[in-house]
Amino acid sequence: MYDAVSLSLNEGEGIVLDGQCGCPPEKNTAYRAAEAFFLAAAASGLSPIPGLEISITKGIPMGAGLGGGSSDAASTLAGLASLLPGFVDDASLHAIAASIGSDVPFFMDTACAAVTGRGEILSHLTPRTDFSLVVVDPGFPVSTKEAYARLDDSRSGARAPGGRSAEELRVGLDRAIREYASLPPSAWSFENDFFHAVARVHPDLVECRAALVSAGASFSAMSGSGSALFGVFEYLDVAERALEAISKAYSAVIAFPLARLRDSI
């Protein structure tokens, strides 16, 4: 489950995007990242500005909360930095990444981090590679805009308390970092605030998560704003059996945590 991003400079003008991305080309994150890169490169002396063809072959489902568009943007910035070295420094690349999307900086930086601010402040953590994951596509997308609207709605009126304070968020993040570093996945207490809000209108998410737990997942949650879910398995053979069982009803893959991002900036 991955996207393939290919970049080709040419003697033409402008940016051409080839790929099924679910939006007009100029709205695509990779296209916007390339535009911002060329603006920064021109300011530092790149002339003339070459044409660029971006080809994206999607393998990450759209609207799944798996960061496909954001990682495509990060890959585009990394690729352009390699094709046109010296014109945009690392600090500027990370500033461009933050301007494109809240989780683009993560995909440019490290395989594991605690993230604060709007997504641009990363604190590196030592990745754990002692478990496997089964990632499940429940068969429908969830738009990020819809997910935030559902979350806001769930926090309004008498149905639920408002969002956590800054101090509560800090304490919760510190606890999550400690749990991730030292506890088995079965003891993690991580929460995804989007899950219950989105599941109110997509009850299949509850069934899909229950299927992961029934198949032996030590921990299960929704990825980002949905719709994909994942289960953490402490033994590969259990994950493989879970994949076989879950694949009868859903599209699913086995995945593994990374010790580092390849060619990160």
Secondary structure as GFF3:
##gff-version 3
##sequence-region A 1 265
A	DSSP	beta_strand	4	10	.	.	.	ID=ss1
A	DSSP	beta_strand	15	18	.	.	.	ID=ss2
A	DSSP	three_ten_helix	25	27	.	.	.	ID=ss3
A	DSSP	alpha_helix	29	43	.	.	.	ID=ss4
A	DSSP	beta_strand	51	57	.	.	.	ID=ss5
A	DSSP	alpha_helix	68	83	.	.	.	ID=ss6
A	DSSP	alpha_helix	90	100	.	.	.	ID=ss7
A	DSSP	alpha_helix	104	109	.	.	.	ID=ss8
A	DSSP	beta_strand	113	116	.	.	.	ID=ss9
A	DSSP	beta_strand	121	124	.	.	.	ID=ss10
A	DSSP	beta_strand	132	137	.	.	.	ID=ss11
A	DSSP	alpha_helix	144	154	.	.	.	ID=ss12
A	DSSP	alpha_helix	166	182	.	.	.	ID=ss13
A	DSSP	three_ten_helix	185	187	.	.	.	ID=ss14
A	DSSP	alpha_helix	194	199	.	.	.	ID=ss15
A	DSSP	alpha_helix	204	214	.	.	.	ID=ss16
A	DSSP	beta_strand	219	222	.	.	.	ID=ss17
A	DSSP	beta_strand	229	233	.	.	.	ID=ss18
A	DSSP	alpha_helix	236	246	.	.	.	ID=ss19
A	DSSP	beta_strand	251	255	.	.	.	ID=ss20
###
